[in-house]
Amino acid sequence: MFRVRKERNGHIVLAVSGRIESADLSELKGLIDAEKQCASVVLDLKDLTLVDRASVRFLGTLQNHGVRIVNCPLYITNWIANERNQAYEHGK
């Protein structure tokens, strides 16, 4: 599910393929936290095919904490934005 690729420019790229579900979030968080100690982290979602709501919220939180997300499928990008808007409207 997770593949780690290091780039020359000092960024750590975590490429995620397949699906992310709530049960996967602790593992993904651990990988990101471990890599953030050494360099900035980029999450490449080019091969991501399926997410659940908890995962979308998690991805939004990652963005808020400086993790750059690239190659994100449009439906996931829109879903993240929608979750942010709903949270803002509800004062969370």
ZADO-1210 file (C-alpha; in nm, 4 decimals, padded with zeros to 6 digits):
<atoms>
<atom x="00.0000" y="00.0000" z="00.0000" code="MET" pos="1"/>
<atom x="00.2759" y="00.2504" z="00.0855" code="PHE" pos="2"/>
<atom x="00.5905" y="00.3067" z="-00.1127" code="ARG" pos="3"/>
<atom x="00.8629" y="00.5451" z="00.0011" code="VAL" pos="4"/>
<atom x="01.0765" y="00.7257" z="-00.2542" code="ARG" pos="5"/>
<atom x="01.3443" y="00.9798" z="-00.1651" code="LYS" pos="6"/>
<atom x="01.4162" y="01.2637" z="-00.4038" code="GLU" pos="7"/>
<atom x="01.7465" y="01.4439" z="-00.4450" code="ARG" pos="8"/>
<atom x="01.6179" y="01.7832" z="-00.3441" code="ASN" pos="9"/>
<atom x="01.5748" y="01.6792" z="00.0177" code="GLY" pos="10"/>
<atom x="01.2042" y="01.6055" z="00.0113" code="HIS" pos="11"/>
<atom x="01.0728" y="01.2705" z="00.1232" code="ILE" pos="12"/>
<atom x="00.8023" y="01.1482" z="-00.1133" code="VAL" pos="13"/>
<atom x="00.5550" y="00.8936" z="00.0192" code="LEU" pos="14"/>
<atom x="00.3679" y="00.7452" z="-00.2742" code="ALA" pos="15"/>
<atom x="00.0352" y="00.5896" z="-00.1797" code="VAL" pos="16"/>
<atom x="-00.1418" y="00.3451" z="-00.4055" code="SER" pos="17"/>
<atom x="-00.4705" y="00.1597" z="-00.3792" code="GLY" pos="18"/>
<atom x="-00.6911" y="00.2719" z="-00.0950" code="ARG" pos="19"/>
<atom x="-00.6667" y="00.4483" z="00.2375" code="ILE" pos="20"/>
<atom x="-00.9206" y="00.3596" z="00.5024" code="GLU" pos="21"/>
<atom x="-00.9488" y="00.4621" z="00.8645" code="SER" pos="22"/>
<atom x="-00.7668" y="00.1443" z="00.9714" code="ALA" pos="23"/>
<atom x="-00.4605" y="00.2563" z="00.7705" code="ASP" pos="24"/>
<atom x="-00.4293" y="00.6033" z="00.9184" code="LEU" pos="25"/>
<atom x="-00.2094" y="00.5188" z="01.2169" code="SER" pos="26"/>
<atom x="00.0432" y="00.3464" z="00.9900" code="GLU" pos="27"/>
<atom x="00.0472" y="00.6361" z="00.7456" code="LEU" pos="28"/>
<atom x="00.0769" y="00.8881" z="01.0295" code="LYS" pos="29"/>
<atom x="00.3720" y="00.6937" z="01.1704" code="GLY" pos="30"/>
<atom x="00.5508" y="00.6963" z="00.8352" code="LEU" pos="31"/>
<atom x="00.4936" y="01.0683" z="00.7904" code="ILE" pos="32"/>
<atom x="00.5995" y="01.1540" z="01.1459" code="ASP" pos="33"/>
<atom x="00.9197" y="00.9501" z="01.1101" code="ALA" pos="34"/>
<atom x="01.0140" y="01.1177" z="00.7827" code="GLU" pos="35"/>
<atom x="00.9215" y="01.4722" z="00.8962" code="LYS" pos="36"/>
<atom x="01.2053" y="01.4494" z="01.1484" code="GLN" pos="37"/>
<atom x="01.4585" y="01.4541" z="00.8618" code="CYS" pos="38"/>
<atom x="01.3011" y="01.6463" z="00.5750" code="ALA" pos="39"/>
<atom x="00.9804" y="01.7912" z="00.4398" code="SER" pos="40"/>
<atom x="00.7243" y="01.5334" z="00.3329" code="VAL" pos="41"/>
<atom x="00.5334" y="01.5163" z="00.0063" code="VAL" pos="42"/>
<atom x="00.2425" y="01.2747" z="-00.0272" code="LEU" pos="43"/>
<atom x="00.1990" y="01.1511" z="-00.3854" code="ASP" pos="44"/>
<atom x="-00.1555" y="01.0239" z="-00.4391" code="LEU" pos="45"/>
<atom x="-00.1319" y="00.9561" z="-00.8118" code="LYS" pos="46"/>
<atom x="-00.2219" y="00.5877" z="-00.7711" code="ASP" pos="47"/>
<atom x="-00.4776" y="00.6316" z="-00.4939" code="LEU" pos="48"/>
<atom x="-00.8142" y="00.4915" z="-00.5965" code="THR" pos="49"/>
<atom x="-01.0369" y="00.4883" z="-00.2873" code="LEU" pos="50"/>
<atom x="-01.0652" y="00.6745" z="00.0439" code="VAL" pos="51"/>
<atom x="-01.3179" y="00.6942" z="00.3229" code="ASP" pos="52"/>
<atom x="-01.4350" y="01.0050" z="00.5076" code="ARG" pos="53"/>
<atom x="-01.1897" y="00.9651" z="00.7961" code="ALA" pos="54"/>
<atom x="-00.9048" y="00.9457" z="00.5454" code="SER" pos="55"/>
<atom x="-01.0217" y="01.2594" z="00.3659" code="VAL" pos="56"/>
<atom x="-01.0309" y="01.4485" z="00.6937" code="ARG" pos="57"/>
<atom x="-00.6840" y="01.3138" z="00.7766" code="PHE" pos="58"/>
<atom x="-00.5480" y="01.4325" z="00.4408" code="LEU" pos="59"/>
<atom x="-00.6901" y="01.7779" z="00.5068" code="GLY" pos="60"/>
<atom x="-00.5226" y="01.7846" z="00.8473" code="THR" pos="61"/>
<atom x="-00.1917" y="01.6822" z="00.6905" code="LEU" pos="62"/>
<atom x="-00.2147" y="01.9753" z="00.4509" code="GLN" pos="63"/>
<atom x="-00.2815" y="02.2081" z="00.7435" code="ASN" pos="64"/>
<atom x="00.0376" y="02.0804" z="00.9083" code="HIS" pos="65"/>
<atom x="00.2685" y="02.1366" z="00.6139" code="GLY" pos="66"/>
<atom x="00.2529" y="01.8064" z="00.4286" code="VAL" pos="67"/>
<atom x="00.2305" y="01.8810" z="00.0578" code="ARG" pos="68"/>
<atom x="-00.0081" y="01.6601" z="-00.1381" code="ILE" pos="69"/>
<atom x="00.0567" y="01.6133" z="-00.5099" code="VAL" pos="70"/>
<atom x="-00.1167" y="01.4254" z="-00.7913" code="ASN" pos="71"/>
<atom x="-00.4343" y="01.4039" z="-00.5873" code="CYS" pos="72"/>
<atom x="-00.7383" y="01.2733" z="-00.7769" code="PRO" pos="73"/>
<atom x="-00.9862" y="01.5548" z="-00.8338" code="LEU" pos="74"/>
<atom x="-01.2704" y="01.3874" z="-00.6447" code="TYR" pos="75"/>
<atom x="-01.0496" y="01.3654" z="-00.3343" code="ILE" pos="76"/>
<atom x="-00.9366" y="01.7276" z="-00.3678" code="THR" pos="77"/>
<atom x="-01.2994" y="01.8363" z="-00.3917" code="ASN" pos="78"/>
<atom x="-01.3976" y="01.6180" z="-00.0971" code="TRP" pos="79"/>
<atom x="-01.1203" y="01.7657" z="00.1201" code="ILE" pos="80"/>
<atom x="-01.2399" y="02.1163" z="00.0316" code="ALA" pos="81"/>
<atom x="-01.6000" y="02.0206" z="00.1072" code="ASN" pos="82"/>
<atom x="-01.5048" y="01.8777" z="00.4489" code="GLU" pos="83"/>
<atom x="-01.3151" y="02.1994" z="00.5288" code="ARG" pos="84"/>
<atom x="-01.6142" y="02.4106" z="00.4295" code="ASN" pos="85"/>
<atom x="-01.8490" y="02.2027" z="00.6430" code="GLN" pos="86"/>
<atom x="-01.6148" y="02.2241" z="00.9412" code="ALA" pos="87"/>
<atom x="-01.5911" y="02.6021" z="00.8978" code="TYR" pos="88"/>
<atom x="-01.9687" y="02.6363" z="00.8756" code="GLU" pos="89"/>
<atom x="-02.0126" y="02.4346" z="01.1925" code="HIS" pos="90"/>
<atom x="-01.7450" y="02.6286" z="01.3791" code="GLY" pos="91"/>
<atom x="-01.5057" y="02.3384" z="01.4283" code="LYS" pos="92"/>
</atoms>
